[in-house]
């Protein structure tokens, strides 16, 4: 018998022995078919082997066969990619409302990994098969929940498994961007910009391969990333997740990362049980928002190209994610960004959000660059805008198509060649859009569009093997997730990402059990990612127990042998407040934009009385100005004793205000505090280099073009070092070569 059987954890596994290796079939209660001495799932429960059930066939052939068996409603279900799903859903932790047997989780008696009522509806009634997992209580809870999704799906018509996706989970920084999940349980790595700062292609490869292994161990098969926007605009708050502003550098890392995530060793086509679908984002690039504003919000919906550099922003996609060295050849999915690429549509003259643009999706992505993978919208782009709350908060992101109905928006997306809709939990409006399209374009045209989407989506699902075995082996997975080897590799990558910018008179490393002072921090009231107000808070920047492993902590700078001041790059309101448009500042003291554009390049919104979004003459105040005060005050007391500044640099920062006071400066892009202490004490040397230039001042920032990364004057410090892309020091004080 060429197959064997294992019963484990309530599941039956059939191991088929073939000339190409093992093919494992994982079942809960689905019947199987034995043919040619091999085992296949009888997903349709017909008693005969259908083409889509035959794992020996090519993924596309299987997808085409299954698509032909689906109703329009079932195809629509495939096209829906769910809203964020925390596990479990606790009160006051999410905007997502859920019940467990009709009760809130804490009153239900349910286990944390049980499916809630809304998730069951998504699978059973809405035919949804792509679910976005957000925060897990812990990794075991996440795995059990994933298995419960698959058990339910296995028993539904056609037995189509669930493709589970995630936003980034492995970053060391506690970023406020998007709805990020903490690194809980998985290995901890630098953010994307930190990977870029290592200037190590091998580190990027190790990162991608480790992420894919741990995702598959969790039951996750789609990564909503990597984020490969070329970040030429230094004020953009999403820089931490990207590979930076240098076109060739970012493009190569994009290719390596996608290839590492998607590749299964030993596979004929590169795809297999170790593969994770890479959804590269955000086509055609989101890093050129006017004035640095972000398109999550109506006040930041315009991307501008005053340097006529649109084509460079395509390269991380067209020359990176879509040109892989491995057998999978191209990223399997792409996500367009929310923004409107102002006056870049040279064919139809539309100024609409990228996914709504026929030119950006149908003409450029599909036709000119021949992308055949899945195109999935960013989340919540079809919802209506929120006129009652105006421009101030996050709301509907139907940028440029506010005048269309929701059904007309869906139809526009479908006709452009978009395949999936992020953050949509019901197919009602999509079905109405289909019917509207049948009236407008004819049923044959609409059926062809729907089937094309279903085939593309299912092809990716067949490629990663979840039709054969969607289940997670809890014991085996716990040996993979956050294992010692992965944790060590992630920690070493964090070390590699730290950049030493200054080491006057070789004050670092600090040796011995020196007495060290670390001032507390204050963050004033500020708007957070979802535009709610975070109250003023006092922060203790490092745990006393950790500091005590390296130094003797003292409470007064006058009692210290040295000081370490932890700061963040300037924190602001994103370019808009209740008083309207304002500058985004990269300096700590109040900044008045006396040299900003008088009139904005782009503008206009149904909620605005004027098209101009200019902010000349307005002043921005940062929430962490006290970081600068900490440096100046501490140095005034310490005098000649060493003062080390550790800056968590989320965006390129103006250093002129604090650099002269610092004896040493370490820049990190999201690392554990122990990494910085290991470097400060000489346990490790520094090898990281700047993944972007640091501007001399805000004047050079205001004069630069948002689509150009190197048209600013770089800062030169008191030691004569120029903070250009690729600059970094080691303990010998030698500048690293690029």
Number of C-alpha atoms within 10 A of each C-alpha: 7 11 16 13 12 10 11 9 10 9 16 16 19 24 19 20 16 11 6 9 11 12 21 20 23 24 22 18 12 16 14 19 18 13 11 7 11 18 21 24 27 20 26 21 17 10 12 16 18 17 16 25 24 19 19 11 11 15 22 18 16 21 24 19 15 20 23 12 12 15 11 15 18 20 24 26 28 26 28 26 26 25 19 22 20 19 21 24 24 16 13 8 10 13 9 13 13 21 18 21 15 12 14 17 20 15 11 12 11 16 13 20 21 19 22 22 14 16 21 16 14 20 22 17 14 20 25 31 26 27 27 21 21 22 24 22 15 14 20 17 19 23 24 20 23 26 23 16 25 28 21 18 21 22 18 15 14 18 20 23 27 27 28 24 24 21 19 22 23 25 27 22 20 13 18 13 14 12 15 17 20 19 18 15 18 25 26 28 31 31 29 24 29 34 30 29 30 26 21 17 16 12 23 25 20 19 26 21 24 25 26 25 21 25 27 24 24 28 26 26 29 29 25 20 25 27 26 34 32 30 33 28 28 29 28 25 22 22 29 25 26 25 30 32 29 22 19 14 17 25 27 20 29 31 29 26 28 34 31 25 29 33 26 24 15 11 15 11 15 19 23 19 22 22 26 32 27 26 24 29 26 25 27 30 30 33 35 32 28 30 33 24 28 25 24 24 24 28 26 25 30 30 29 27 19 16 12 13 15 18 11 19 25 22 23 31 29 21 16 27 30 26 21 21 14 18 16 22 18 24 29 26 26 28 27 23 25 32 33 27 27 22 14 18 18 9 9 10 12 18 20 24 25 27 32 32 24 22 21 23 25 21 17 17 22 19 13 10 14 13 20 16 21 26 28 25 27 24 21 18 27 28 17 18 22 16 11 7 11 16 22 17 20 19 20 19 25 25 28 22 21 18 13 14 15 20 20 20 23 24 23 20 26 24 20 20 24 27 27 26 27 22 20 22 22 19 22 13 18 24 18 16 23 27 17 17 22 15 11 11 13 13 15 9 13 22 16 11 18 22 21 18 25 27 26 22 28 23 21 24 24 23 25 27 21 22 26 23 20 27 27 21 18 18 11 10 21 18 12 20 22 22 15 12 12 22 18 15 18 26 21 17 26 29 27 25 33 31 28 26 25 27 22 15 11 14 18 19 18 20 12 10 14 16 18 25 24 25 23 17 21 18 18 18 16 21 19 16 20 15 15 11 12 13 12 12 10 11 11 12 15 14 9 13 9 12 16 13 12 20 20 16 20 18 13 15 21 16 14 19 19 24 27 21 22 22 22 20 23 25 24 25 24 27 22 22 18 11 7 14 24 27 27 28 29 25 24 25 18 12 19 18 20 14 15 20 16 13 13 16 18 20 18 16 15 15 14 13 8 10 14 15 22 21 24 18 16 15 16 25 21 23 20 22 22 18 23 21 15 20 24 17 13 23 21 13 13 20 11 11 16 25 25 26 22 24 19 19 20 26 24 21 24 22 20 16 14 17 20 13 21 22 20 24 21 24 25 31 28 25 25 17 17 16 20 20 21 15 20 23 17 15 11 17 20 22 21 31 30 28 26 26 26 25 26 20 19 21 15 15 24 17 13 21 23 28 29 25 23 19 17 21 18 20 20 17 16 14 12 8 16 19 22 20 20 20 22 28 22 18 19 9 15 9 17 14 9 10
